[in-house]
């Protein structure tokens, strides 16, 4: 989610911090959502509690029918991901409403099928269109990069990145991103870093390499933050490592195509 990510690795929860942060939660089972992240602040973020739960039908519909604000967030997610993708990959939709929490949304392994996802949203932020869109695109990047075909769930010790429930395959897009853009740093945070202070220090040492300080948390957050920026910001001259990261997505039809589709869908020019 954007502005804050949460990742559940096994039974522990790593909470992302910041004024706001995207949240992606990997449930430690199945293909759960990857690498935890922190952003911006040393004050621990508070989670929101889901208070309403919906089942996603094969056509992307919801049972029971949600209220107006919950429906709006789901409809915006459908616009970002396509109804086909959401219906195929997401089994559960959950919402809460907590303005005291800076958690906007998260994804976790679905309770009835660890190869599928549950998506949760904090309706307290549902009316901020820009924040909601960037959050949903960020989460979409995690869903795309941590699919069932991207990891070996039986693996315990990884030479690649750990997903929360197995090791990324060598040819997974996220693994190739990590190798290309993170392997040369001698001061990079640990693969599973969740410390915002560590991320901030790393960002300050390499500001030109990242689209945000949150992206400096770990390779997965960098992937999702960079993809969201790649999608939402208008095309224009870029230089250095960020330009190379954008070129990485340009070379992948799934991601480049998603950018064009989302920009057209939301009238981003």
C-alpha positions, 0 to 999 in steps of 0.5 A, a space after each residue: 500500500 502506499 504510504 506504508 507497507 507491512 509484511 508478515 513473515 511467519 508470525 511476526 509483523 514488521 510495520 512500516 513507518 512514516 507520515 503515510 506508507 504503503 502496506 504490503 503484507 505477506 502472510 508467511 504462507 503461500 506466496 505472501 507479499 515479500 519484503 517489509 519496509 519502513 518509511 521516513 519516521 522512527 515513530 512506529 505506525 499503527 495498523 488499522 483493524 479490518 471490520 468488514 469482509 467480502 468474498 471476491 467472485 470469479 467475475 470480480 464481484 463482491 459478496 456481500 455488497 459493500 457500502 459506497 466508500 468500500 465499493 469505490 476503493 474496490 472499483 479503483 483497484 479493479 481499474 488499476 489491475 483489471 477485473 480479470 487480474 483481480 478476479 483471478 488473483 484476489 480472493 478476499 477484500 477487507 476494509 477498516 476505517 481508522 484515521 489514527 492509523 497511517 496504514 493505507 492498505 495491505 495485501 496478504 495471502 488469502 485464508 482459504 488459498 495461500 497461492 491467492 491474495 487478500 486485499 485490505 484498505 483503510 477507508 479513512 484515506 479513501 477520499 484522497 484520489 492521488 494517494 489512493 491511486 499511488 497506493 493501488 499501483 504500488 500494491 499492484 507492483 507487489 502482486 505482479 512481482 510476487 506471483 505463484 510462478 515467481 518463487 519456490 515455496 519449498 525452498 528454505 535457504 535462499 541465494 535469491 531474495 526471500 519472499 516471505 514464503 520461499 525463495 524467488 526464482 533466478 529469472 523472476 522479475 524482482 530477483 533480476 531487479 535486485 541483482 541489477 540495482 542492489 548487488 553492487 552496494 556495499 552498504 545496502 540494508 539487509 534483504 529483509 530490512 524493516 528499519 526506517 532509520 537504516 533505510 533513511 541512512 541508506 537513502 541519504 547516502 544514495 539519494 539520486 538512486 531512489 525515487 523516495 526514501 521508502 524505496 531505499 528500504 529493500 529491493 522489493 519496496 524499491 521495485 514497487 515505489 519505482 514502478 508506481 513513479 514510473 506509472 504515474 509521473 509523465 514521461 520525461 528526461 531521466 538520468 542515472 540509476 532511476 532512468 535505468 530502473 524505468 528502462 528495466 520496466 520499459 523492457 518488460 511488456 507486462 509492466 510497460 503495458 500496465 503503465 500505458 493502460 493505467 495512464 489511459 484509464 485514469 487520464 494521466 496524459 
